[in-house]
Amino acid sequence: MENWPEIDVPDRHPEVLSGWLHIQQAVEIVQAAMTSRMERQAETSLTEHGALFRLATAPNRRMSMLRLADYLNTSPSGVTRLVDRLVRRGWVAREVPPENRRQTDAVLTAAGLEALTTMTRPAYHAALEECFGSLLDGDDLDDLRRIGRKLLEGHNRFDAEKFAASPLNE
């Protein structure tokens, strides 16, 4: 670009940049498509479903707000806004555990579990297949799992507990 100073870049820079932009844009596009489908089918977002799922699979269907933010890969303020929306819908409640008065937990309500099982989970699986799975073959999926895990491990962020129970996580 005009008037940009010269910088030293590795020889592989064009390939690395291209790979990064392809994966970054693909994830954003797929997430937006899945959310759009889920909003049409279940009146919920991909992130809201993710929160319901994480809470449903947590011990006692509860999780600290900070841990939920970590599991959803979002900020504490982002998870606060998300939980606010779920509280308004009656799907989640906030509780302060008696053993730690400085902590706030998000707790899945009976209505939230019902919404997950009858609305958001079916919509999620349909959106996942339509917007992602139907576009890839088995080799593609194997490559994505391998690459994703390699990137997570390279940043010391692979945590099998964060993934749904699956024999593929071994």
C-alpha positions in Angstrom: 0.0 0.0 0.0 1.1 3.5 -0.7 3.1 5.3 2.0 3.3 2.2 4.3 6.8 1.6 5.7 8.6 -1.5 4.6 8.5 -4.2 7.3 10.4 -7.5 7.5 8.0 -10.4 7.1 8.8 -14.2 7.0 8.9 -15.9 3.6 5.7 -17.8 4.4 3.8 -14.6 5.2 1.4 -14.7 2.2 0.4 -18.3 2.8 0.0 -17.7 6.6 -2.0 -14.6 6.0 -4.2 -16.3 3.4 -4.8 -19.3 5.7 -5.6 -17.0 8.6 -8.1 -14.9 6.6 -9.8 -17.9 5.2 -10.4 -19.6 8.6 -11.3 -16.3 10.3 -13.9 -15.3 7.7 -15.2 -18.8 7.4 -15.9 -19.1 11.2 -17.6 -15.7 11.2 -19.8 -16.5 8.2 -20.8 -20.0 9.5 -21.6 -18.6 13.0 -23.7 -15.8 11.5 -25.6 -18.3 9.2 -26.2 -20.7 12.2 -27.4 -17.9 14.4 -29.8 -16.7 11.6 -31.2 -20.1 11.2 -31.5 -20.6 15.0 -33.2 -17.3 15.4 -35.8 -18.2 12.7 -36.4 -21.7 14.0 -36.0 -21.4 17.8 -35.9 -17.6 18.5 -32.5 -17.9 20.1 -28.9 -17.2 19.1 -26.0 -19.7 18.7 -24.4 -18.1 21.8 -27.6 -18.4 23.9 -27.9 -22.1 23.0 -24.2 -22.5 23.9 -24.9 -21.1 27.4 -27.9 -23.3 27.9 -26.0 -26.4 26.8 -23.0 -25.5 29.1 -25.3 -25.0 32.1 -27.3 -28.2 31.3 -24.1 -30.3 31.4 -22.6 -28.6 34.5 -22.9 -30.1 37.9 -26.2 -29.2 39.4 -26.9 -27.3 36.2 -25.0 -24.3 37.6 -21.8 -22.5 36.8 -20.0 -19.4 38.0 -20.4 -16.4 35.6 -16.6 -16.3 35.2 -16.4 -20.0 34.3 -19.3 -19.6 31.9 -17.5 -16.7 30.2 -14.4 -18.9 29.9 -16.4 -21.8 28.4 -18.1 -19.5 25.9 -14.8 -17.8 25.1 -16.3 -14.4 25.9 -15.6 -11.6 28.3 -17.2 -11.3 31.8 -19.2 -8.3 30.6 -20.3 -10.2 27.5 -21.5 -13.2 29.6 -23.4 -10.8 31.9 -25.3 -9.4 29.0 -26.0 -12.9 27.7 -27.2 -14.1 31.1 -29.4 -11.0 31.4 -31.2 -12.0 28.2 -31.6 -15.6 29.4 -32.9 -14.4 32.8 -35.5 -12.2 31.1 -36.7 -15.3 29.2 -36.9 -17.3 32.4 -34.4 -19.8 31.2 -31.6 -18.9 33.7 -31.5 -17.6 37.2 -28.7 -15.9 39.1 -27.8 -17.2 42.5 -25.1 -16.4 45.0 -23.7 -19.6 46.5 -23.7 -19.6 50.3 -20.1 -20.7 50.4 -18.8 -17.8 48.4 -20.8 -14.6 48.7 -18.6 -12.8 46.2 -19.4 -15.2 43.4 -22.5 -15.2 41.2 -23.7 -18.4 39.5 -25.9 -18.8 36.5 -28.3 -21.6 37.1 -30.4 -23.3 34.4 -34.1 -23.2 35.2 -36.7 -25.9 34.4 -38.0 -23.6 31.7 -34.4 -23.3 30.3 -33.9 -27.0 30.3 -37.3 -27.4 28.4 -36.3 -24.7 25.9 -32.9 -26.5 25.4 -34.4 -29.9 24.8 -37.4 -28.9 22.7 -36.3 -25.8 20.9 -32.6 -24.7 20.9 -30.9 -28.1 20.7 -32.9 -29.4 17.7 -32.4 -26.0 16.0 -28.7 -26.1 16.7 -28.2 -29.5 15.2 -30.2 -28.6 12.1 -28.2 -25.4 11.7 -24.9 -27.2 12.3 -25.6 -29.7 9.6 -27.0 -27.2 7.1 -24.4 -24.4 7.6 -21.3 -26.5 8.3 -21.6 -30.3 8.0 -23.3 -30.5 4.6 -20.4 -28.5 3.1 -17.6 -30.9 4.3 -16.7 -34.5 3.8 -15.1 -36.8 6.4 -11.5 -35.9 5.4 -12.3 -32.2 5.8 -13.7 -32.8 9.2 -10.7 -34.9 10.3 -8.4 -32.1 9.0 -10.4 -29.4 10.9 -10.3 -31.4 14.2 -6.5 -32.0 13.8 -5.8 -28.4 12.9 -8.1 -27.0 15.6 -6.5 -29.1 18.3 -3.0 -28.3 17.1 -3.8 -24.5 17.4 -5.4 -24.9 20.8 -2.5 -27.0 22.1 0.0 -24.5 20.6 -1.6 -21.8 22.8 -2.0 -24.1 25.8 -5.7 -23.8 25.5 -6.8 -27.3 24.7 -9.1 -28.4 27.5 -11.0 -31.7 26.9 -13.5 -30.7 29.6 -14.7 -27.8 27.5 -15.6 -30.1 24.6 -18.8 -32.2 24.5 -18.2 -35.8 25.5 -17.0 -37.4 22.4 -14.6 -40.2 21.4 -13.1 -37.7 18.9 -11.5 -35.7 21.8 -9.0 -38.4 22.6 
